[in-house]
Amino acid sequence: RKDAAGNRSVEAQVDVPGTPEEVWNAIATGPGISQWFVPSELEGRIGGTAISHFATDGSMDAVATITA
């Protein structure tokens, strides 16, 4: 979707059965995200880097900084 300022965003909802710890590991760690999304690396700290690999050759990597 696109907001009034022209910024685009994507929102998704995924039901993940499990304990709170299992769900946290699935959504907040590189190995966990890699199990249900795309291969990912994540430094689990504020200021850390999150990388999602959408192509095997690195041509479509999404790189983000963890802010919260």
C-alpha positions in Angstrom: 0.0 0.0 0.0 1.0 3.6 -0.4 0.6 6.3 2.3 -0.2 10.0 1.9 3.5 10.8 1.7 4.1 8.3 -1.1 5.8 5.7 1.1 5.1 2.1 0.2 4.7 -0.7 2.7 3.8 -4.4 2.8 1.9 -6.0 5.7 1.5 -9.7 6.1 0.0 -11.9 8.7 1.2 -15.5 9.3 -0.2 -17.9 11.9 2.6 -19.7 13.6 1.6 -22.5 16.0 3.8 -23.0 19.0 5.0 -21.7 22.3 5.9 -18.0 22.6 9.6 -19.1 22.5 9.1 -21.1 19.4 7.2 -18.3 17.7 9.9 -15.8 18.7 12.6 -18.0 17.2 10.6 -18.3 14.0 10.2 -14.6 13.5 13.2 -13.1 15.1 16.2 -15.3 14.2 17.9 -15.9 10.8 17.5 -19.7 10.9 13.8 -19.3 12.0 12.9 -16.9 9.3 14.8 -19.0 6.7 12.4 -21.9 7.6 9.3 -20.2 6.3 10.4 -17.2 4.2 13.7 -16.8 2.3 17.3 -17.5 3.4 18.0 -14.8 6.0 20.7 -13.6 8.4 19.9 -11.5 11.4 21.9 -9.8 14.1 19.4 -9.8 16.9 20.1 -6.4 18.5 19.2 -2.8 17.9 21.5 -1.5 15.3 22.0 -5.0 13.9 21.7 -6.0 10.3 18.9 -8.1 8.8 19.5 -9.6 5.3 17.0 -11.5 3.3 18.3 -13.3 0.2 15.7 -13.3 -2.6 18.2 -14.7 -5.2 21.0 -17.2 -4.8 23.5 -14.9 -6.5 23.0 -12.0 -4.1 21.5 -9.8 -6.8 18.2 -9.3 -4.8 19.3 -9.0 -1.2 17.2 -6.9 1.1 19.3 -5.3 3.8 17.8 -3.5 6.8 18.9 -2.1 10.1 17.1 -3.3 13.2 15.7 -0.2 15.0 13.5 -1.7 17.7 
